[in-house]
Structures are given as C-alpha cells and as structure tokens.
Amino acid sequence: MSEAFDRLAMMLARGGTRRTVLKSLGGLLAGVLLGGVTGKARADDDDDDDDDDDKNPLKEACEKFCKGCPKKPGGVHKHCKKMCKAFAKKNPTGTLCGTCTMTTPFTGCVAGATCCPAVGTAAAFCANLQTDVANCGKCGTVCPKPTATSIPGCCSGVCKDLATDVNNCGTCGNMCTGLTPRCVAGKCVA
C-alpha cells in the first residue's frame, strides 16, 4: 500500500518535490474530511426553524406546494420542504415550479426565470425566455439548430442568427457599426 502511495506521490511531484506533493495531498485530505464534518453540521442547522422564515412569502407557498408530494417512498415530502425552505431563503423573489414528484420533489425558479410546464414524462423546469435557445420567447420555442454558417441565439426572447445579424453579431446586443458594418461568422468586419 505504501509503495503504491509512494509511486502516486512521485508521479504528482514531477513539478515539485515529493515532500511538497505529500504535504498538499495531506492538507487536501484533511480539508475534505473536516469540510465534510462541518458541512454536515451546517446542513443540519438548516432544519431549525428561524423566525425570519415567517417574513418570507414563499414559506406558505412551500407548505402548499409540498403537501402534494407522494407519501411513498418515505422522505419525499420532508425533502421537498427542506429544499423549498432553502430556496426561499436564498431567492425570496423566486417562484415555485411544477409539482412534487418522487423523482423531482422540488423545482424553484429564480427571479427572471419562467416555469415551463411538464410535458409528457419531462418534469416542469425553469427557463430564461429572454436568452434560452430551447425556450426562446415562450416555453418550447426552439431556435434553429446551428449549421456551418449559422449561430443561433435567443436575444430578448427572439431567435437571431448571431453569425450574420448586424445588431447581434457573435453575442446578443453586439452591434456592427462604423468601420465594421457587416457581420460575418459572428464577427464585425469591413
């Protein structure tokens, strides 16, 4: 075992001494172990009820959203509430999306994102309708696929060809003007 560890250390030490690599590796392992312990403690603290949760308008919505969780397998409802509570703390202006299922207990959209409804076997999901080429302007509107001469983009909810559009050349909002008025292959040129 120590011989394999020594070979690993020598391989890693090609740019420095084995001692330096071993120290770094030891520090990394210690950090991972300690991070796991403190991370667990921090995660457990999130279960405590805080007074400021009462001020969050999403708390009531979380309770209502998670009531619809399947009762079996056990833990889905609790997992939904925990995830929803954490989301509500970090995104007080966000919205809840879809319904609680066994495979997707909770989905929350940050401000600016839209909840696209479940279709077929796909769960509901969040999308930025202003920039998402798979949901441009509205859920399910897909911009044309890229070709050898086109670069699809969703600019302010409208599909654009970023390879040739002089108002959105290479990226949304990049305008070709002055000495470089044309857009060719996503670059402004003369």
MISETI-546391 format. One record per atom (N, C-alpha, C, O): x, y, z. Coordinates in steps of 0.02 Angstrom, whole numbers, padded with zeros to 5 digits, always signed. Each point is the difference from the previous one (the first is absolute). Layout:
XYZ
...
//
This chain:
+00041-00060+00000
-00041+00060+00000
+00043+00063+00000
-00012+00046-00038
+00064-00045+00082
+00043+00059+00004
+00041+00008-00064
+00017+00056-00018
-00001-00112-00015
+00038+00004-00063
-00044+00033-00054
+00026+00041-00039
-00090-00059+00035
-00045+00031-00049
-00009+00074+00015
-00003+00041-00045
-00003-00024+00109
-00007+00070+00020
+00063+00039-00018
-00004+00057-00022
+00063-00089+00032
+00064+00032-00016
+00005+00012-00075
+00023+00053-00022
-00044-00102-00019
+00000+00009-00073
-00047+00056-00021
+00016+00040-00044
-00075-00036+00075
-00048+00053-00014
+00031+00068+00017
-00006+00047-00039
+00039-00043+00096
+00031+00062+00020
+00055+00020-00048
+00007+00059-00017
+00033-00108-00007
+00053+00016-00048
-00030+00025-00066
+00026+00046-00031
-00081-00077+00009
-00032+00022-00062
-00025+00071+00007
+00008+00040-00046
-00038-00024+00102
-00027+00067+00011
+00054+00052+00009
-00011+00059-00010
+00070-00082+00030
+00054+00047+00017
+00043+00019-00059
+00053+00031+00010
-00071-00046-00069
+00041+00016-00058
+00016+00074-00003
+00054+00019-00024
-00098+00024+00047
+00012+00071-00001
+00030+00025+00066
+00019+00059+00003
-00013-00099+00049
+00026+00021+00064
+00026-00061+00037
+00005-00054-00028
+00012+00063+00091
+00027-00056+00039
-00056-00045+00024
-00058+00020+00005
+00077-00082+00011
-00050-00046+00027
-00027+00026+00066
-00060-00007+00015
+00103+00036+00025
-00020+00027+00065
-00055+00053-00009
-00049+00000+00037
+00058+00044-00086
-00050+00052-00012
-00066-00030-00021
-00053+00021+00024
+00056-00070-00069
-00062-00032-00023
-00034-00036+00057
-00061+00003+00007
+00100-00039+00035
-00029-00037+00056
-00033+00049+00050
-00054-00014+00026
+00088+00070-00014
-00030+00050+00045
-00066+00026-00029
-00050+00006+00036
+00050+00008-00101
-00061+00026-00032
-00055-00052+00001
-00058+00015+00014
+00076-00077-00029
-00049-00054+00000
-00028-00011+00070
-00061-00010+00008
+00104+00012+00043
-00023-00007+00069
-00047+00057+00019
-00051-00011+00032
+00070+00072-00052
-00043+00057+00014
-00067-00005-00035
-00052+00016+00029
+00054-00041-00091
-00062-00009-00037
-00045-00051+00033
-00060+00011+00008
+00089-00068+00012
-00040-00052+00033
-00028+00026+00066
-00059-00013+00016
+00099+00048+00023
-00024+00028+00063
-00056+00050-00012
-00050+00001+00036
+00058+00040-00089
-00051+00049-00016
-00066-00033-00020
-00054+00022+00020
+00060-00076-00059
-00061-00036-00021
-00035-00030+00060
-00061+00005+00006
+00100-00037+00038
-00031-00032+00059
-00031+00052+00046
-00057-00009+00022
+00093+00063-00009
-00027+00052+00044
-00058+00036-00033
-00049+00018+00033
+00054-00005-00099
-00054+00033-00036
-00063-00042+00001
-00055+00027+00006
+00063-00093-00011
-00058-00044+00003
-00034+00002+00068
-00062+00000+00004
+00102+00003+00049
-00028+00002+00067
-00035+00067+00012
-00057+00001+00024
+00090+00054-00040
-00031+00065+00013
-00057+00012-00048
-00050+00032+00018
+00056-00057-00081
-00055+00007-00047
-00062-00036+00024
-00056+00026-00008
+00064-00084+00038
-00057-00038+00027
-00032+00039+00057
-00061+00003+00005
+00103+00026+00037
-00027+00038+00056
-00039+00061-00026
-00054+00016+00026
+00082+00017-00076
-00034+00058-00028
-00066-00021-00032
-00051+00035+00008
+00050-00091-00043
-00061-00023-00032
-00053-00018+00052
-00059+00013-00010
+00081-00042+00066
-00047-00017+00053
-00030+00062+00031
-00058+00000+00020
+00097+00055-00017
-00025+00062+00029
-00057+00028-00042
-00044+00035+00027
+00044-00048-00093
-00052+00026-00043
-00069-00026+00017
-00050+00030-00018
+00047-00087+00053
-00065-00028+00018
-00035+00039+00055
-00060-00005+00009
+00100+00044+00029
-00030+00038+00055
-00046+00053-00027
+00015+00031-00051
-00070-00019+00084
-00046+00053-00021
+00027+00067+00022
+00015+00010+00059
-00008+00035-00106
+00023+00068+00014
-00060+00047+00000
-00048-00012-00037
+00052+00065+00077
-00054+00048+00003
-00009+00037-00065
-00057+00018-00018
+00113-00006-00018
-00006+00039-00061
-00036-00038-00056
-00018+00030-00051
+00008-00096+00059
-00039-00038-00049
-00072+00025-00004
-00030-00001-00053
+00003+00024+00110
-00069+00023+00002
-00009+00062-00044
-00056+00013-00023
+00109+00025+00012
-00005+00061-00040
+00004-00015-00075
-00012+00044-00041
+00029-00105+00023
+00009-00018-00071
-00066-00024-00029
-00029-00048+00025
+00005+00082-00078
-00065-00019-00029
+00001-00069-00032
-00052-00030-00011
+00112+00004-00005
+00004-00066-00030
-00011-00056+00050
-00014-00057-00020
+00019+00071+00085
-00008-00053+00050
-00068-00034-00005
-00005-00061+00000
-00047+00101-00004
-00067-00027-00007
-00007-00040-00065
-00030-00053-00002
+00059+00081-00050
-00003-00034-00065
+00037-00066+00003
-00021-00049-00031
+00077+00046+00068
+00037-00062+00008
-00043-00053+00035
-00002-00057-00022
-00032+00078+00075
-00043-00047+00036
-00053-00029-00047
-00012-00060-00001
-00020+00104-00038
-00053-00021-00046
+00029-00044-00055
-00028-00052-00018
+00086+00073-00010
+00032-00037-00055
+00018-00071+00022
-00014-00048-00036
+00044+00042+00094
+00025-00065+00023
-00055-00046+00027
+00011-00060+00007
-00071+00087+00007
-00055-00042+00021
-00019-00051-00054
-00026-00053+00015
+00040+00070-00077
-00017-00043-00056
+00050-00056-00013
-00008-00038-00047
+00060+00033+00089
+00052-00051-00010
-00029-00069+00011
-00044-00010+00041
+00070-00039-00079
-00023-00069+00012
+00020-00023+00070
+00053+00019+00025
-00095-00058+00006
+00013-00024+00069
+00053-00055+00001
+00035-00009+00050
-00029-00028-00106
+00050-00053-00004
+00043+00014-00061
-00027+00022-00050
+00091-00034+00051
+00038-00024+00057
+00006+00055+00053
-00007+00059-00015
+00019-00080+00075
+00006+00047+00055
+00056+00050-00011
+00050-00017-00031
-00057+00076+00057
+00052+00050-00003
-00008+00050-00056
+00033+00052+00001
-00075-00066-00051
-00007+00046-00057
-00029+00066+00024
+00024+00054-00018
-00076-00057+00059
-00032+00061+00026
+00049+00041+00041
+00004+00061-00008
+00033-00094+00052
+00049+00035+00043
+00055+00031-00044
+00022+00056+00013
+00001-00093-00063
+00052+00024-00045
-00025+00062-00038
+00037+00048-00008
-00099-00050-00015
-00030+00056-00035
+00000+00062+00044
+00020+00054-00021
-00044-00062+00083
-00004+00057+00046
+00069+00029+00015
+00009+00061+00002
+00041-00105+00007
+00067+00023+00015
+00029+00039-00060
+00029+00054+00009
-00038-00081-00069
+00026+00033-00060
-00037+00066-00013
+00031+00050-00018
-00096-00050+00028
-00040+00060-00011
+00019+00055+00049
+00005+00058-00018
+00004-00078+00081
+00019+00049+00052
+00068+00031-00016
+00008+00061+00006
+00040-00102-00028
+00067+00026-00017
-00005+00047-00061
+00032+00052-00002
-00073-00071-00047
-00009+00041-00059
-00032+00067+00020
+00022+00053-00023
-00073-00055+00065
-00035+00061+00020
+00046+00048+00036
-00006+00061-00008
+00052-00088+00049
+00047+00043+00035
+00047+00036-00048
+00016+00059+00008
+00007-00096-00059
+00048+00028-00047
-00032+00040-00056
+00032+00044-00028
-00095-00057+00013
-00034+00031-00057
-00069+00025+00021
-00051-00028-00023
+00047+00079+00065
-00065+00022+00025
-00048+00025-00054
-00060+00004+00011
+00086+00013-00070
-00043+00023-00054
-00009-00054-00053
-00028+00013-00053
+00050-00074+00067
-00007-00055-00047
-00071-00027-00002
-00043+00023+00037
+00032-00072-00080
-00065-00031-00006
+00008-00076+00003
+00052-00027-00018
-00104-00007+00041
+00000-00073+00003
-00024-00025-00067
-00041+00032-00034
+00066-00091+00014
-00012-00024-00068
-00022-00073+00000
+00030-00041+00033
-00083+00026-00071
-00021-00069-00009
-00035-00028+00061
-00032+00036+00039
+00038-00102-00032
-00030-00035+00057
+00052-00047+00029
+00049-00018-00033
-00059+00000+00095
+00046-00046+00035
-00012-00071-00026
-00056-00025+00002
+00110-00006-00025
-00004-00070-00020
+00055-00039+00035
+00043+00030+00033
-00044-00094-00039
+00051-00041+00032
+00070+00016-00028
+00048+00003+00038
-00043+00007-00103
+00066+00013-00030
+00019+00073+00002
+00060+00016+00000
-00108+00030+00002
+00015+00071+00004
-00043+00030+00055
-00053+00027-00013
+00077-00032+00076
-00041+00024+00055
-00011+00075+00000
-00051+00024+00025
+00099+00014-00053
-00008+00073+00003
+00037+00033-00057
+00057-00019-00016
-00088+00069-00015
+00033+00043-00049
-00020+00071+00016
-00060+00015+00008
+00109+00029-00003
-00013+00070+00012
+00037+00042-00051
+00058-00014-00016
-00091+00065-00011
+00030+00043-00050
+00022+00066+00033
-00037+00031+00037
+00098-00011-00052
+00026+00064+00025
-00037+00056-00036
-00031-00012-00052
+00036+00073+00079
-00033+00057-00031
+00025+00007-00072
+00060-00006-00013
-00105+00019-00033
+00018+00007-00071
-00010-00063-00040
-00003+00002-00061
-00002-00059+00095
-00012-00063-00035
-00075-00016+00000
-00037+00023+00044
+00017-00061-00093
-00070-00020-00007
-00007-00074+00011
+00044-00039-00020
-00097+00018+00052
-00014-00071+00010
-00034-00027-00062
-00055+00020-00018
+00091-00065-00016
-00030-00033-00059
-00033-00064+00024
+00030-00038+00037
-00092+00026-00058
-00038-00057+00025
+00028-00067-00022
+00036-00005-00050
-00054-00046+00088
+00020-00068-00017
-00034-00020-00066
-00057+00016-00013
+00096-00052-00028
-00027-00025-00063
+00018-00074-00005
+00059-00018+00005
-00108-00024-00014
+00012-00072-00003
+00031-00025+00064
-00027+00010+00054
+00084-00043-00059
+00034-00026+00059
+00051+00049+00029
+00028-00012+00053
-00017+00068-00088
+00048+00051+00025
-00033+00041+00055
-00058+00020-00006
+00096-00006+00058
-00025+00040+00056
+00000+00074-00020
+00032+00020-00048
-00069+00020+00086
+00001+00072-00010
+00071+00025+00013
+00038-00031+00038
-00019+00085-00071
+00068+00026+00008
-00001+00076-00007
-00049+00029-00023
+00103+00002+00042
+00007+00073-00004
+00041+00018-00061
+00048-00034-00017
-00066+00088-00016
+00037+00024-00059
-00002+00076-00002
-00048+00031+00020
+00102-00002-00045
+00002+00071-00013
-00023+00010-00072
+00038-00012-00046
-00099+00033+00037
-00029+00006-00066
+00032+00055-00042
-00013+00005-00060
+00053+00036+00091
+00035+00054-00036
+00064-00024-00033
+00024+00030-00049
+00006-00085+00075
+00066-00022-00024
+00006-00074-00017
+00049-00020-00031
-00098-00021+00049
+00005-00072-00009
-00021-00020-00071
-00058+00008-00019
+00106-00035-00021
-00015-00019-00069
-00049-00058-00005
-00030-00010-00052
+00021-00028+00107
-00048-00055+00000
-00069+00022+00023
-00048-00038-00004
+00042+00100+00029
-00063+00028+00024
+00002+00076-00012
+00000+00039+00048
+00002-00019-00110
+00011+00070-00017
-00067+00037-00008
-00038-00014-00047
+00025+00060+00092
-00062+00038-00003
-00057-00033+00036
-00040+00033+00034
+00035-00100-00040
-00050-00038+00037
+00026-00072+00008
+00044-00022-00038
-00071-00013+00085
+00021-00069+00014
-00009-00043-00063
-00054+00000-00031
+00105-00037+00013
-00004-00046-00056
+00018+00030-00068
+00005-00038-00048
+00003+00103+00042
+00020+00030-00063
+00075-00008-00008
+00039+00030+00036
-00019-00073-00083
+00071-00016-00010
+00027+00038-00060
-00029-00002-00054
+00085+00037+00064
+00032+00035-00055
+00031-00053-00047
+00015-00055+00021
-00007+00072-00086
+00028-00048-00048
+00068-00026+00024
+00037+00034+00034
-00024-00096-00053
+00064-00032+00019
+00057+00035-00036
-00009+00026-00055
+00069-00027+00085
+00058+00031-00033
+00018-00039-00064
-00008-00061-00004
+00033+00097-00044
+00026-00030-00061
+00072+00024-00009
+00027+00034+00043
+00003-00052-00099
+00068+00022-00014
+00003+00076-00007
+00053+00030+00009
-00109+00001-00026
+00001+00073-00011
-00046+00039+00047
-00007+00060-00008
-00023-00094+00057
-00044+00036+00046
+00016-00015+00072
+00023-00055+00017
-00035+00105+00026
+00008-00008+00072
-00065+00024+00032
-00011+00061+00004
-00032-00107+00018
-00064+00022+00029
+00010+00033+00068
+00044-00019+00039
-00085+00069-00027
+00000+00033+00065
-00069+00024+00016
-00041+00012-00045
+00026-00005+00109
-00064+00027+00022
+00014+00068+00031
+00029+00004+00055
-00048+00048-00089
+00014+00069+00022
-00066+00034+00018
-00042+00013-00044
+00032+00002+00107
-00061+00032+00024
-00062-00038-00021
-00050+00031-00018
+00054-00098+00019
-00058-00041-00015
-00014-00010-00074
-00054-00024-00018
+00102+00041-00026
-00008-00008-00072
+00060-00038-00027
+00057+00016+00017
-00070-00068-00058
+00055-00038-00030
+00037+00043-00051
-00031+00032-00042
+00096-00031+00047
+00043+00038-00045
+00057-00044-00024
+00018-00048+00033
+00010+00065-00092
+00059-00035-00025
+00060+00043+00018
+00013+00051-00032
+00023-00071+00083
+00057+00039+00025
+00058+00000-00048
+00049+00037+00010
-00052-00078-00063
+00054-00001-00050
-00007+00057-00050
+00049+00021-00030
-00111+00004+00020
-00011+00050-00053
-00039+00062+00023
-00003+00048-00038
-00027-00047+00096
-00042+00055+00022
+00044+00059+00023
+00037-00006+00048
-00041+00063-00084
+00042+00058+00016
-00017+00031+00068
+00041+00038+00027
-00099-00052+00000
-00019+00026+00066
+00016-00048+00057
-00003+00018+00059
+00020-00079-00076
+00016-00053+00049
+00055-00044-00030
-00010-00059-00012
+00067+00088+00001
+00055-00034-00035
+00045-00037+00050
+00037+00032+00038
-00041-00097-00039
+00040-00041+00046
-00033-00009+00067
+00000-00055+00028
-00029+00108-00001
-00037-00002+00063
-00059+00048-00005
+00001+00047-00040
-00050-00058+00080
-00058+00044+00000
+00021+00072+00019
+00037+00010+00048
-00061+00038-00087
+00013+00070+00014
+00064+00027-00028
+00012+00060+00004
+00030-00102-00033
+00063+00024-00030
-00015+00027-00070
-00013-00039-00046
+00015+00105+00038
-00019+00032-00063
+00062+00015-00043
+00051+00023+00025
-00057-00037-00089
+00053+00016-00048
-00015+00070-00029
-00052+00010-00031
+00098+00037+00042
-00010+00069-00023
+00066+00028-00024
+00053-00032+00005
-00056+00092-00032
+00060+00037-00019
+00042-00036-00052
-00024-00016-00054
+00087+00003+00071
+00047-00030-00047
-00012-00074-00010
+00027-00029-00048
-00067-00002+00091
-00014-00072-00006
-00077-00011+00001
-00028-00023+00049
-00005+00042-00105
-00073-00001-00002
-00033-00068-00015
-00061-00006+00005
+00101-00045-00024
-00029-00064-00019
+00017-00053+00053
+00050+00005+00035
-00094-00055-00030
+00012-00056+00047
+00012-00063-00041
-00044-00022-00037
+00104-00006+00043
+00018-00060-00037
+00028-00050+00050
+00049+00013+00035
-00080-00071-00032
+00021-00054+00045
+00006+00024+00072
+00044-00021+00037
-00090+00066-00016
-00003+00023+00069
+00051+00053+00017
+00011+00014+00059
+00020+00017-00109
+00049+00054+00012
-00018+00059-00044
-00018-00007-00058
+00025+00067+00086
-00012+00061-00038
+00060+00013-00046
+00057+00001+00023
-00071+00008-00088
+00054+00010-00048
-00018+00059-00046
-00057+00023-00002
+00108+00000-00035
-00008+00056-00046
-00035-00023-00064
-00012+00041-00045
//
